[in-house]
Amino acid sequence: MNPKRTKYYPLDGDTIEMRNSLNGSKKVRLAGVNAPELGSRDGNIARAKLASLLQGRPITVEPVARDVYGRTVGIVRVRGKNINNAMKRMGY
């Protein structure tokens, strides 16, 4: 996906969706991060924390695997900062 045309949306505290008008959408699960399910109070907080780390900036994804749902599992970075590690430091 072209990073300049791609928008990123945190679906919950450990998954983002990448949307691009040319290529559709793709879900990426943050490797090593396990946040509470969305809909619970803690799940909503985790999604807000992930959103604050992304802040609409361009990201890079280093794929490491695919999960049973077909999502890319990877390491997400914003300006070189490892977002997976940042979420882990917050307890996820």
Residue frames relative to the residue before (quaternion, step in Angstrom):
aa qw qx qy qz dx dy dz
M 1.0000 0.0000 0.0000 0.0000 0.00 0.00 0.00
N 0.4796 -0.6658 0.4971 0.2822 3.52 -1.05 0.82
P 0.4095 -0.7499 0.4563 0.2486 3.63 -0.45 1.15
K 0.6453 0.5356 -0.3328 0.4313 3.61 1.08 -0.62
R 0.7454 0.3587 -0.2051 0.5232 3.58 1.18 -0.49
T 0.5987 0.5850 -0.3463 0.4235 3.58 1.25 0.01
K 0.1822 -0.7521 0.6252 0.1010 3.54 -1.03 0.88
Y 0.2507 -0.7805 0.5643 0.0975 3.54 -1.10 0.81
Y 0.0434 -0.7977 0.6012 -0.0171 3.54 -0.91 0.96
P 0.3304 -0.7152 0.5670 0.2406 3.62 -0.76 0.91
L 0.2921 -0.7596 0.5580 0.1622 3.58 -0.74 1.06
D 0.7455 -0.0975 0.0712 0.6555 3.53 1.22 -0.69
G 0.7573 -0.4143 0.2530 0.4368 3.59 -1.16 -0.33
D 0.7868 0.2735 -0.1735 0.5253 3.60 1.22 -0.14
T 0.7204 0.3550 -0.2443 0.5434 3.61 1.25 0.26
I 0.0959 -0.7652 0.6333 0.0652 3.54 -1.05 0.83
E 0.2654 -0.7176 0.6133 0.1959 3.53 -1.29 0.40
M 0.2081 -0.7499 0.6192 0.1049 3.53 -0.95 0.98
R 0.0536 -0.8073 0.5877 -0.0032 3.60 -0.72 1.09
N 0.0196 0.7797 -0.6211 0.0767 3.50 -0.97 1.01
S 0.4971 -0.6887 0.4400 0.2916 3.59 -0.81 0.99
L 0.6780 0.4860 -0.2943 0.4663 3.59 1.13 -0.51
N 0.8193 0.2701 -0.0992 0.4960 3.59 0.93 -0.92
G 0.5469 -0.6151 0.4128 0.3900 3.62 1.17 0.05
S 0.6113 -0.5520 0.4112 0.3906 3.57 -1.03 -0.76
K 0.1073 -0.7647 0.6346 0.0319 3.51 -1.31 0.54
K 0.2680 -0.7600 0.5702 0.1596 3.57 -0.96 0.87
V 0.1020 -0.7778 0.6195 0.0288 3.53 -1.06 0.88
R 0.2166 -0.7588 0.6053 0.1046 3.56 -0.82 1.07
L 0.4273 -0.6981 0.5118 0.2610 3.57 -0.90 0.92
A 0.4294 -0.7215 0.4874 0.2400 3.57 -0.62 1.17
G 0.8441 0.1947 -0.1553 0.4749 3.56 -0.96 0.92
V 0.6254 0.5077 -0.3393 0.4858 3.59 1.28 0.08
N 0.0059 -0.7922 0.6096 -0.0277 3.58 -0.93 0.92
A 0.0209 -0.8263 0.5609 -0.0469 3.55 0.03 1.34
P 0.6186 -0.5396 0.4065 0.4011 3.61 -1.20 0.43
E 0.6176 -0.5718 0.4004 0.3624 3.55 -1.22 0.56
L 0.5408 -0.6055 0.4822 0.3292 3.53 -1.13 0.74
G 0.6587 0.4648 -0.3758 0.4570 3.55 -1.03 0.81
S 0.6513 0.4201 -0.3051 0.5533 3.54 1.19 -0.53
R 0.6512 -0.5134 0.3728 0.4163 3.58 -1.18 0.44
D 0.6951 0.4704 -0.2804 0.4658 3.57 0.86 -0.94
G 0.6121 0.5505 -0.3452 0.4507 3.59 1.12 -0.62
N 0.6510 0.5062 -0.3084 0.4742 3.56 1.02 -0.81
I 0.6306 0.5222 -0.3244 0.4738 3.58 1.06 -0.75
A 0.6454 0.5216 -0.3211 0.4565 3.60 0.96 -0.88
R 0.6484 0.5047 -0.3257 0.4677 3.61 0.94 -0.82
A 0.6461 0.5163 -0.3205 0.4618 3.60 0.97 -0.82
K 0.6468 0.5101 -0.3231 0.4658 3.60 1.01 -0.75
L 0.6414 0.5018 -0.3266 0.4797 3.58 0.99 -0.80
A 0.6406 0.5267 -0.3228 0.4561 3.60 0.95 -0.85
S 0.6601 0.5065 -0.3162 0.4558 3.59 0.97 -0.80
L 0.6430 0.5053 -0.3283 0.4727 3.60 1.10 -0.59
L 0.6824 0.4781 -0.2840 0.4744 3.58 1.03 -0.76
Q 0.0073 0.8668 -0.4973 -0.0365 3.58 1.02 -0.90
G 0.6636 -0.5512 0.3083 0.4009 3.58 0.99 0.77
R 0.4662 0.6770 -0.4465 0.3535 3.59 1.25 0.22
P 0.6053 -0.5332 0.4246 0.4110 3.59 -1.20 0.36
I 0.1663 -0.7853 0.5910 0.0801 3.55 -1.06 0.77
T 0.2154 -0.7034 0.6446 0.2082 3.50 -1.39 0.17
V 0.1855 -0.7675 0.6069 0.0905 3.53 -1.15 0.71
E 0.1591 -0.7517 0.6351 0.0792 3.53 -0.88 1.04
P 0.2697 -0.7909 0.5226 0.1691 3.62 -0.20 1.20
V 0.1077 -0.7957 0.5928 0.0620 3.57 -1.06 0.80
A 0.7997 -0.0551 0.0606 0.5949 3.61 1.18 -0.45
R 0.3111 -0.6616 0.6207 0.2834 3.52 -1.41 -0.23
D 0.3384 -0.7406 0.5372 0.2202 3.57 -1.00 0.76
V 0.7334 -0.4412 0.2916 0.4272 3.57 -1.31 0.08
Y 0.6688 0.4800 -0.2936 0.4859 3.60 1.26 -0.34
G 0.5774 -0.6224 0.3575 0.3891 3.59 1.28 0.11
R 0.4775 0.6630 -0.4470 0.3642 3.57 1.27 0.11
T 0.4772 -0.5988 0.5523 0.3297 3.51 -1.26 0.52
V 0.1660 -0.7323 0.6504 0.1147 3.56 -1.01 0.84
G 0.1949 0.8238 -0.5054 0.1672 3.55 -0.61 1.05
I 0.5227 -0.5795 0.5188 0.3491 3.48 -1.42 -0.04
V 0.1884 -0.7931 0.5756 0.0645 3.55 -0.69 1.15
R 0.0508 -0.7970 0.6018 -0.0001 3.55 -0.93 0.95
V 0.1223 -0.7345 0.6628 0.0788 3.50 -1.25 0.71
R 0.8295 -0.1050 0.0150 0.5483 3.56 -0.57 1.19
G 0.7389 -0.4191 0.2081 0.4847 3.56 1.01 0.87
K 0.5873 0.5770 -0.3759 0.4254 3.61 1.22 -0.28
N 0.3909 -0.7214 0.5304 0.2128 3.55 -0.85 1.05
I 0.2891 -0.7909 0.5204 0.1418 3.57 -0.33 1.28
N 0.5781 0.5770 -0.3768 0.4370 3.60 1.08 -0.64
N 0.6849 0.4794 -0.2866 0.4679 3.58 0.85 -0.97
A 0.6256 0.5361 -0.3404 0.4532 3.58 1.03 -0.75
M 0.6570 0.4861 -0.3127 0.4840 3.61 0.98 -0.80
K 0.6338 0.5258 -0.3353 0.4576 3.62 1.00 -0.74
R 0.6400 0.5236 -0.3282 0.4566 3.60 1.00 -0.78
M 0.6669 0.4744 -0.2920 0.4949 3.58 1.20 -0.52
G 0.6541 -0.5593 0.2985 0.4126 3.58 1.27 0.17
Y 0.5930 0.5565 -0.3760 0.4442 3.58 1.22 0.21
